[in-house]
Amino acid sequence: MGRTIKIFDTTLRDGEQSPGCSMNLNEKIEVAKQLEALKVDIIEAGFAAASPGDAAAIAAIADTVRGATICSLARSVDKDIEAAYNAIRRAESARIHTFIATSPVHMEYKLKMTRTRSSNPSLTAFPTRKASARMSNSPLRMRPAPTSTSCAALSKPPSRQALPPSTSRIPSAT
């Protein structure tokens, strides 16, 4: 049985946090198109809850890029998941990458959680009933990501053919 390696690129979200690396909407779309041309599997386009501008950029990328899964980062709270969903809902293939703070100080004082509750993926990794109900009325469906309890994938039924295990999706340098 062959293994599949997926390329998950965070340039548009994490890369922009470097000093002096801010991009405007057109630059973000240009980078997303280049990542698409490189056959990147998943493009984490931003953090929709961070700002209306970030949400708009993610939505524009979701409207433009085909052939790659468009992802938005979200904390494990309804408002972030709703913002992420709204930004990526028109993508050909979409994903919400959820996270939760895990330092003892964050968990105890900011999130009011015990270590036991935060380590239970069913309590933290997926949206609450309210957010799940909203997503269930969509043509997108929620399914757990195969390799992470902190990531939920939203996708339409597969439209791309799976590549045989021996086929590389990365173009040759020659």
C-alpha positions in Angstrom: 0.0 0.0 0.0 1.5 3.3 -1.1 1.6 6.5 1.0 0.3 9.8 -0.1 2.2 13.0 0.9 0.2 16.2 0.8 1.9 19.6 0.5 0.3 22.1 3.0 1.6 25.6 2.4 1.2 28.4 4.9 3.0 31.2 3.0 -0.1 33.3 2.7 -0.9 33.1 6.4 2.2 32.4 8.4 4.7 34.0 5.9 2.9 37.3 6.1 3.6 37.5 9.9 7.3 38.1 9.2 8.3 41.8 9.5 8.1 43.6 6.1 6.2 40.8 4.4 2.7 42.2 4.2 0.9 41.6 0.9 -2.1 43.4 -0.7 -5.0 41.5 -2.2 -3.6 41.3 -5.7 -0.2 40.0 -4.4 -2.0 37.3 -2.3 -3.9 36.1 -5.4 -0.7 36.1 -7.4 1.1 34.0 -4.8 -2.0 31.6 -4.6 -1.9 31.2 -8.3 1.8 30.3 -8.2 1.2 27.8 -5.5 -1.6 26.3 -7.6 0.8 26.1 -10.6 3.3 24.3 -8.4 0.5 21.7 -7.6 0.5 22.5 -3.8 -2.3 20.4 -2.4 -3.5 22.7 0.4 -3.1 26.5 0.6 -3.7 28.0 4.0 -4.9 31.4 2.7 -5.2 33.2 6.0 -7.0 33.6 9.3 -10.5 34.8 8.4 -11.3 35.9 11.9 -8.3 38.2 12.1 -9.8 41.0 10.0 -12.4 41.7 7.4 -9.5 42.2 4.9 -8.0 38.8 5.6 -11.5 37.2 5.2 -12.0 39.0 1.9 -8.6 37.9 0.6 -9.3 34.3 1.6 -12.7 34.5 -0.2 -11.1 36.0 -3.3 -8.5 33.2 -3.4 -11.3 30.6 -2.9 -13.1 32.1 -5.9 -9.9 32.1 -8.0 -7.9 29.0 -7.3 -9.0 25.6 -8.6 -7.1 22.4 -8.2 -5.9 23.0 -4.6 -7.8 22.9 -1.3 -8.2 26.4 0.2 -7.8 26.5 3.9 -8.5 29.1 6.6 -7.1 29.0 10.1 -9.6 29.2 13.0 -9.5 29.0 16.7 -11.9 26.3 18.1 -14.7 28.9 18.7 -17.9 29.5 16.8 -17.2 33.0 15.6 -13.8 31.9 14.1 -15.2 28.8 12.5 -18.1 30.8 11.0 -15.7 33.5 9.6 -13.5 30.7 8.1 -16.5 28.9 6.6 -17.9 32.2 5.1 -14.5 32.9 3.5 -13.9 29.4 2.0 -17.4 28.3 1.2 -17.1 29.0 -2.5 -13.8 27.1 -2.9 -13.7 24.0 -5.2 -12.3 22.2 -2.2 -12.2 23.8 1.3 -10.7 23.1 4.7 -10.9 24.8 8.1 -7.7 24.3 10.2 -8.7 24.6 13.8 -6.4 25.1 16.7 -6.5 25.7 20.5 -3.9 27.3 22.8 -2.2 24.6 24.9 -0.1 26.5 27.4 -1.3 26.0 31.0 -1.8 29.8 31.4 -3.9 30.1 28.2 -6.0 27.1 29.1 -6.7 28.0 32.7 -7.1 31.8 32.6 -8.1 32.6 29.0 -10.1 29.6 28.0 -11.3 28.5 31.5 -10.5 24.9 30.6 -8.8 22.0 32.4 -6.0 20.1 30.9 -8.3 17.0 30.6 -11.0 19.0 28.6 -8.4 20.6 26.2 -6.8 17.2 25.4 -10.2 15.7 24.4 -10.4 16.4 20.6 -14.2 15.9 20.6 -14.5 19.0 22.9 -12.0 21.3 21.1 -11.1 20.3 17.6 -14.5 20.5 15.9 -17.1 23.2 15.8 -19.9 23.4 18.3 -23.4 22.2 17.4 -24.4 25.7 16.2 -21.5 26.0 13.7 -21.9 22.3 12.6 -25.6 22.9 11.9 -24.8 25.9 9.8 -22.3 23.9 7.8 -24.6 20.9 7.4 -27.0 23.0 5.3 -24.2 23.7 2.8 -23.1 21.8 -0.3 -19.8 21.4 1.6 -19.6 18.5 4.1 -17.5 18.3 7.2 -15.3 15.3 7.7 -12.3 14.8 10.1 -9.0 15.2 8.4 -7.2 11.9 8.1 -4.0 12.8 10.0 -4.9 15.4 12.6 -7.4 15.9 15.4 -6.9 19.6 15.1 -8.0 20.0 11.5 -11.4 19.6 9.9 -11.8 19.4 6.2 -14.7 20.8 4.3 -15.0 19.5 0.8 -17.3 18.9 -2.1 -17.4 15.3 -3.4 -14.0 14.6 -5.0 -13.7 16.0 -8.5 -10.0 15.3 -9.1 -8.7 11.8 -10.0 -6.4 10.4 -7.4 -2.8 10.0 -8.7 -1.2 6.6 -8.5 1.3 6.4 -5.6 4.3 6.5 -8.0 3.2 9.8 -9.6 4.7 13.0 -8.4 2.5 16.2 -8.3 5.6 18.4 -8.2 6.8 19.5 -11.6 10.3 18.6 -12.7 12.9 21.3 -12.5 14.2 20.4 -16.0 
